[in-house]
Amino acid sequence: MKTAVIYWSGTGNTEQMAMAVAEGAGADLFKVSEFTGKIADYDRIALGCPAMGAEELEETEFEPFFASIEGELSGKTVGLFGSYGWGDGEWMRSWVDRATGAGATVLDGEGLMANEAPSDEDLEKCKAFGARLAQ
């Protein structure tokens, strides 16, 4: 199984999570702006983006990227993760709905979230999340 972790991070919180997910999965790690591969080349995909604005995906880089790959997610197992600093996780619920609507199987049936900077416990959860994704 070939796994990719693709993420966007503004403050470094989601980047820390991405690194831990990639470590747990033994995955290729990419910032969304640096991903030049093809989604079809990967069996499993983890996507990371923090909540932005009114609990939305980051709109300049990540949202256009996700919209461009949505049609390629059907039949794939996808892990969604990110950090947030306010709200109740609406952005993640909406994102899970979009991914499942595109035909993906979302790992654990929900996304993995960390409030603000991920704690050591959060990073351990990220590693375990990555390991489950790669199975």
C-alpha positions in Angstrom: 0.0 0.0 0.0 1.3 3.4 -1.0 0.2 6.3 1.3 0.5 10.0 0.9 0.0 12.7 3.6 -0.9 16.1 2.0 -1.4 19.1 4.2 -1.7 22.9 4.5 -0.6 24.7 7.7 -0.6 28.3 8.6 0.8 28.3 12.2 2.6 24.9 12.2 0.0 23.1 14.2 -1.4 21.0 11.3 2.1 20.5 10.1 3.1 18.9 13.4 0.0 16.6 13.0 1.0 15.8 9.4 4.5 14.8 10.4 3.1 12.5 13.1 0.5 10.9 10.7 3.2 10.4 8.1 5.5 8.8 10.7 2.8 6.4 11.8 1.8 5.5 8.2 5.3 5.3 6.8 3.9 7.7 4.2 5.2 10.2 1.7 4.7 13.7 3.2 3.8 16.8 1.1 2.8 20.4 1.7 -0.2 20.9 -0.6 1.8 23.5 -2.6 4.5 20.9 -3.3 2.4 17.9 -4.3 3.0 17.3 -7.9 2.0 13.6 -8.0 -1.2 12.0 -8.9 -3.8 10.9 -6.4 -4.3 7.7 -8.5 -0.7 6.7 -7.6 -1.7 6.3 -3.9 -3.8 3.6 -2.3 -4.4 5.7 0.9 -4.5 9.4 1.4 -4.3 11.6 4.5 -5.3 15.2 4.1 -4.7 17.9 6.7 -6.0 21.4 6.9 -6.9 23.6 9.9 -10.2 25.3 10.4 -10.1 28.8 8.9 -12.5 31.7 8.9 -16.0 30.6 9.7 -14.9 26.9 10.1 -13.9 26.4 6.5 -10.9 24.8 4.7 -8.1 27.2 3.8 -9.4 28.9 0.7 -6.3 30.0 -1.3 -4.4 26.7 -1.6 -6.1 23.8 0.1 -9.8 24.3 -0.9 -8.9 24.5 -4.7 -6.6 21.5 -4.3 -9.3 19.4 -2.5 -12.0 20.5 -5.1 -9.6 19.3 -7.9 -9.1 15.8 -6.4 -12.6 15.2 -5.0 -13.6 13.2 -8.1 -10.6 11.0 -7.7 -11.4 9.9 -4.1 -14.1 7.3 -5.0 -13.1 3.9 -3.6 -10.1 5.2 -1.6 -9.6 5.2 2.1 -9.0 8.8 3.2 -7.9 10.2 6.6 -8.8 13.8 7.4 -7.1 15.8 10.1 -6.4 19.3 11.3 -6.3 21.8 14.1 -8.8 24.4 15.2 -8.9 27.2 17.7 -12.6 28.0 17.9 -16.0 26.5 17.0 -17.0 22.9 17.5 -15.5 21.1 14.5 -18.2 22.0 11.9 -15.4 22.4 9.3 -14.4 18.8 9.8 -18.0 17.4 9.7 -18.5 19.2 6.4 -15.2 17.9 5.1 -16.1 14.4 6.0 -19.5 14.7 4.3 -17.8 16.0 1.1 -15.3 13.2 1.1 -17.9 10.5 1.7 -20.1 12.2 -0.9 -17.2 11.8 -3.3 -17.2 8.0 -2.7 -14.3 7.9 -0.2 -14.2 5.8 2.9 -13.2 8.2 5.7 -10.9 6.5 8.3 -12.7 6.0 11.6 -15.8 7.6 10.0 -14.7 11.0 11.2 -11.7 13.4 11.1 -9.0 13.7 13.7 -8.8 17.2 15.4 -6.5 18.9 17.8 -7.5 22.1 19.6 -4.7 24.7 18.9 -1.2 23.3 19.1 -1.3 19.5 19.3 -0.2 18.0 22.7 2.0 15.0 23.0 -1.1 12.9 23.4 -2.6 14.4 20.2 0.6 13.6 18.3 0.5 10.0 19.6 -3.1 9.9 18.3 -1.9 11.2 15.0 0.8 8.4 14.8 -1.9 5.8 15.6 -4.2 7.4 13.0 -1.5 7.1 10.4 -0.8 3.5 11.3 -4.5 2.6 10.9 -4.6 4.4 7.6 -1.7 2.4 6.3 -3.2 -1.0 7.2 
